[in-house]
Structures are given as structure tokens and as C-alpha cells.
Amino acid sequence: MSVPRKDPGQEPDPIRKGTLIFFNGSKGYGFIRDADTGERVFVHVNSFQDDIMEGNAVSFMIEKGIKGPEAVRVQLRTD
């Protein structure tokens, strides 16, 4: 997974926006579609800060997980 390059002097916004496109409640994981890149990002239920369901618009940050990028600090979007 890659993130598009930005202008050299521009810092990327660490807060991402997206939609929870899949969530398996019995296993506790799912995927968020990043609104900017269109890529899927893995998310674990432990990273939810709100009650979130499939189809909800969310904001999140990306950290390096054990198997690759992982969404953390996932919240319902208010905008």
C-alpha cells in the first residue's frame, strides 16, 4: 500500500477520512476505504473510539501494524 506523494514542503495531514466498508463483528476486524487514496486500510475493533457500523463515515490515523498499515483512533466523522 502506498500514499500519493505530496509537494516537498507540505506535511501530510495525519488525520485521514474514510468509510468503514466491511466489519466482521464476531472476529473484531474490518476495513476502511480511505477517501483520499481509495485504498483499504485494516482496522481492529480495539481502535474504535465510538460505536461504528459498516457504512459510517470515519476519521482515523494510520500506524504501522504487525502485517502492514492499520487504522487507529477511529472516530465517527462530525463534518
Steps between C-alpha positions, in 0.01 A plus 500: 500500500630843416402858565511754216794738512436856613688820427843489671423779747151376587449272799226239449199530728529219758119492542352300213138480389322193370211255523480171687427273202516161677489386861483146641364544853565140605870526409538868593662636186413676177617744234469874446508648149725810513313794340820653353684195369212256451707229667375256764652527847470221759328593827451307827205560733743606777578810291136621501441799724125512418227249412569458128312290245556413134431799277588761764726790402804501729821686574812306593877493510726241342775320691724214401342178625643148520392415144500850347310829531224503759234761583508625860304756703194439282212742568170585336543805280313810609538700176 
